[in-house]
Amino acid sequence: MKDCIVTDSAGRTWTCVPAPLGAGDGSARQGQDVVLSCTTASVSAPVAVKVGWQWETMSANGLARLINQVSPVPRQ
């Protein structure tokens, strides 16, 4: 799977990658949710976001809203 880069309403640019699934080929199975690990410079730890298996087709704004809901306040 590929990386995804989105910008949230606070102007933070997030890079999201699918979290490793463990043993196997590493690809998501149809119908199974995927956990994305998203990072940005203003947040010290990655943020985990659970999305549907077709997350690559969702809009960038929708993904950015999901990340914004679970992310901590940016450090100054």
C-alpha positions in Angstrom: 0.0 0.0 0.0 1.1 3.5 -0.6 1.6 6.5 1.7 -0.9 9.3 1.9 -0.2 13.0 2.6 -3.1 15.2 3.8 -3.3 18.7 5.4 -5.8 19.3 8.2 -7.8 22.4 9.1 -5.0 23.6 11.4 -2.6 23.6 8.4 -0.6 20.6 9.7 0.7 18.2 7.0 0.3 14.6 7.9 2.0 11.5 6.3 0.0 8.4 6.8 1.1 4.8 6.2 -0.8 1.5 6.9 0.4 0.0 10.2 2.0 -3.5 9.7 -0.5 -6.3 9.9 1.9 -8.8 11.3 2.8 -12.1 9.5 1.8 -12.6 5.9 2.0 -10.5 2.8 1.2 -7.2 4.5 -1.8 -6.4 2.4 -5.3 -5.6 3.8 -8.0 -8.1 3.2 -11.2 -7.0 1.6 -13.7 -6.0 4.2 -11.2 -5.6 7.0 -10.4 -2.2 8.6 -6.9 -0.7 8.4 -5.0 1.2 11.0 -3.0 4.1 9.6 -0.1 5.5 11.5 0.0 9.3 10.8 2.9 11.7 11.6 3.5 15.4 11.5 6.3 17.6 12.7 4.2 19.4 15.4 3.1 16.2 17.2 5.7 14.1 18.9 4.2 10.7 18.6 2.4 9.1 15.6 -1.4 9.1 15.6 -3.3 5.9 14.9 -6.5 6.2 12.8 -8.8 3.2 12.0 -10.3 3.5 8.6 -12.1 1.2 6.2 -10.3 -1.2 3.9 -10.9 1.1 0.9 -9.2 4.1 2.6 -7.1 4.9 -0.4 -10.3 6.0 -2.2 -11.5 8.3 0.6 -11.2 12.1 0.2 -8.1 13.9 1.6 -10.4 16.2 3.6 -12.3 13.3 5.1 -9.1 11.6 6.2 -7.7 14.9 7.6 -10.9 15.4 9.7 -10.5 11.9 11.2 -6.8 12.6 12.0 -7.7 16.0 13.5 -10.3 14.4 15.8 -7.8 12.0 17.4 -4.6 14.1 17.3 -3.3 16.1 20.3 -3.0 19.9 20.3 0.2 20.8 18.3 3.2 21.8 20.4 4.6 25.3 20.0 
